[in-house]
Amino acid sequence: MGNSPLRDYDRLIQITVLGKTFQVPENNTCLRAFQYLSPENISYGRFCWNQDCQQCRMTVTVASRPDVPAREVLACKVIVAEGMQITGMSEELRYCLMGSGLPPGPRPPYD
C-alpha cells in the first residue's frame, strides 16, 4: 500500500452515508474510509484522530441487525462494516465529505 494511511484491505465493502451508497476499504476506521472518499477534505478537517476532539461523531445502524437501535459513535474509533448505515453526522464530517457527492453542510464555527 505504500504511503497510504489506510490499513491493508482485500476488498471494498458497501456502506450508506446519509442515504447515499459508497464502496470503502474494509478493516479501516470510518474516518479513514471517509478519507478514502474525500482525501483532501478529510485530511484538512479539524479532526484529532484519537477521540479527544469529538468532531467525528456520527449515528450508526447496521442493516443486518434491525433489532439494535441506532448508536452515536466516533468515526475515528469504529471500524466500517458491510451494510453500515450512517444516518447522522457532525457538521465537521458533513462539511468535509461534501466533495464525495453528499449535500454540503455549513462550515462549523470554531469554538
C-alpha beads as a LAMMPS data file, in Angstrom:
LAMMPS data file: protein, C-alpha beads

111 atoms
110 bonds

1 atom types
1 bond types

-500.0 500.0 xlo xhi
-500.0 500.0 ylo yhi
-500.0 500.0 zlo zhi

Masses

1 110.0

Atoms # bond

1 1 1 0.000 0.000 0.000
2 1 1 2.994 2.328 0.110
3 1 1 2.454 5.585 1.979
4 1 1 -1.305 5.184 2.263
5 1 1 -2.830 5.986 5.675
6 1 1 -5.255 3.087 5.144
7 1 1 -4.843 -0.288 6.790
8 1 1 -4.338 -3.206 4.417
9 1 1 -7.552 -4.407 2.804
10 1 1 -8.562 -7.031 0.262
11 1 1 -11.883 -5.647 -0.859
12 1 1 -14.275 -2.750 -0.777
13 1 1 -17.465 -3.018 1.246
14 1 1 -20.723 -1.135 0.906
15 1 1 -21.878 1.448 3.443
16 1 1 -24.632 4.051 3.290
17 1 1 -23.957 7.629 4.356
18 1 1 -26.977 9.892 4.728
19 1 1 -28.869 7.800 2.183
20 1 1 -26.066 7.593 -0.406
21 1 1 -24.240 4.302 -1.013
22 1 1 -20.434 4.152 -1.132
23 1 1 -17.755 1.487 -1.534
24 1 1 -14.984 1.807 1.073
25 1 1 -11.981 -0.316 2.134
26 1 1 -12.678 -2.971 4.754
27 1 1 -10.635 -3.164 8.004
28 1 1 -10.400 0.617 8.408
29 1 1 -11.956 3.100 10.784
30 1 1 -14.867 5.086 9.437
31 1 1 -12.761 8.242 9.447
32 1 1 -10.114 6.544 7.257
33 1 1 -12.897 5.264 4.981
34 1 1 -14.154 8.843 4.690
35 1 1 -10.607 9.900 3.869
36 1 1 -10.675 7.315 1.061
37 1 1 -13.842 9.005 -0.274
38 1 1 -12.654 12.588 0.128
39 1 1 -8.860 12.582 0.654
40 1 1 -8.184 16.303 0.597
41 1 1 -11.134 17.481 2.669
42 1 1 -10.880 14.892 5.433
43 1 1 -7.121 15.402 5.680
44 1 1 -7.630 19.128 6.284
45 1 1 -10.619 18.707 8.603
46 1 1 -10.369 19.594 12.276
47 1 1 -10.011 16.008 13.489
48 1 1 -7.641 14.789 16.185
49 1 1 -7.946 11.107 15.116
50 1 1 -7.848 9.912 18.751
51 1 1 -11.331 10.763 20.175
52 1 1 -10.294 13.890 22.073
53 1 1 -11.917 16.472 19.785
54 1 1 -15.287 14.705 19.332
55 1 1 -15.559 16.322 15.853
56 1 1 -16.260 12.984 14.146
57 1 1 -19.474 11.982 15.914
58 1 1 -21.960 10.046 13.823
59 1 1 -25.110 7.992 14.292
60 1 1 -24.913 4.408 13.007
61 1 1 -27.177 1.424 12.404
62 1 1 -26.367 -1.889 10.745
63 1 1 -28.852 -3.242 8.192
64 1 1 -28.250 -6.855 9.230
65 1 1 -29.124 -6.002 12.852
66 1 1 -32.529 -4.240 12.765
67 1 1 -33.097 -5.170 16.432
68 1 1 -30.164 -2.999 17.547
69 1 1 -31.053 0.691 17.972
70 1 1 -29.003 3.466 16.358
71 1 1 -25.888 4.430 18.307
72 1 1 -23.797 7.556 18.407
73 1 1 -20.137 6.673 17.839
74 1 1 -16.858 8.305 16.866
75 1 1 -15.692 7.765 13.284
76 1 1 -12.055 7.664 14.427
77 1 1 -12.710 4.615 16.623
78 1 1 -15.297 2.461 14.798
79 1 1 -14.306 0.016 12.052
80 1 1 -16.516 0.081 8.942
81 1 1 -18.807 -2.907 8.487
82 1 1 -20.665 -4.240 5.468
83 1 1 -24.153 -2.756 5.459
84 1 1 -23.324 0.028 7.930
85 1 1 -25.808 2.878 7.685
86 1 1 -24.700 6.305 8.857
87 1 1 -27.866 8.282 9.478
88 1 1 -26.393 11.331 11.168
89 1 1 -23.021 13.024 11.404
90 1 1 -21.314 16.036 12.892
91 1 1 -21.252 19.270 10.929
92 1 1 -17.470 18.935 10.505
93 1 1 -17.767 15.472 8.934
94 1 1 -20.605 16.521 6.670
95 1 1 -18.705 19.602 5.515
96 1 1 -15.554 17.596 4.805
97 1 1 -17.491 14.973 2.808
98 1 1 -19.203 17.474 0.524
99 1 1 -16.833 16.581 -2.340
100 1 1 -17.983 12.956 -2.267
101 1 1 -21.490 13.656 -3.512
102 1 1 -23.212 14.372 -0.218
103 1 1 -25.111 17.641 0.047
104 1 1 -22.856 20.186 1.739
105 1 1 -23.479 21.313 5.250
106 1 1 -22.445 24.695 6.612
107 1 1 -18.866 25.119 7.821
108 1 1 -18.992 24.674 11.585
109 1 1 -17.772 27.613 13.647
110 1 1 -14.522 27.419 15.568
111 1 1 -15.072 27.047 19.300

Bonds

1 1 1 2
2 1 2 3
3 1 3 4
4 1 4 5
5 1 5 6
6 1 6 7
7 1 7 8
8 1 8 9
9 1 9 10
10 1 10 11
11 1 11 12
12 1 12 13
13 1 13 14
14 1 14 15
15 1 15 16
16 1 16 17
17 1 17 18
18 1 18 19
19 1 19 20
20 1 20 21
21 1 21 22
22 1 22 23
23 1 23 24
24 1 24 25
25 1 25 26
26 1 26 27
27 1 27 28
28 1 28 29
29 1 29 30
30 1 30 31
31 1 31 32
32 1 32 33
33 1 33 34
34 1 34 35
35 1 35 36
36 1 36 37
37 1 37 38
38 1 38 39
39 1 39 40
40 1 40 41
41 1 41 42
42 1 42 43
43 1 43 44
44 1 44 45
45 1 45 46
46 1 46 47
47 1 47 48
48 1 48 49
49 1 49 50
50 1 50 51
51 1 51 52
52 1 52 53
53 1 53 54
54 1 54 55
55 1 55 56
56 1 56 57
57 1 57 58
58 1 58 59
59 1 59 60
60 1 60 61
61 1 61 62
62 1 62 63
63 1 63 64
64 1 64 65
65 1 65 66
66 1 66 67
67 1 67 68
68 1 68 69
69 1 69 70
70 1 70 71
71 1 71 72
72 1 72 73
73 1 73 74
74 1 74 75
75 1 75 76
76 1 76 77
77 1 77 78
78 1 78 79
79 1 79 80
80 1 80 81
81 1 81 82
82 1 82 83
83 1 83 84
84 1 84 85
85 1 85 86
86 1 86 87
87 1 87 88
88 1 88 89
89 1 89 90
90 1 90 91
91 1 91 92
92 1 92 93
93 1 93 94
94 1 94 95
95 1 95 96
96 1 96 97
97 1 97 98
98 1 98 99
99 1 99 100
100 1 100 101
101 1 101 102
102 1 102 103
103 1 103 104
104 1 104 105
105 1 105 106
106 1 106 107
107 1 107 108
108 1 108 109
109 1 109 110
110 1 110 111
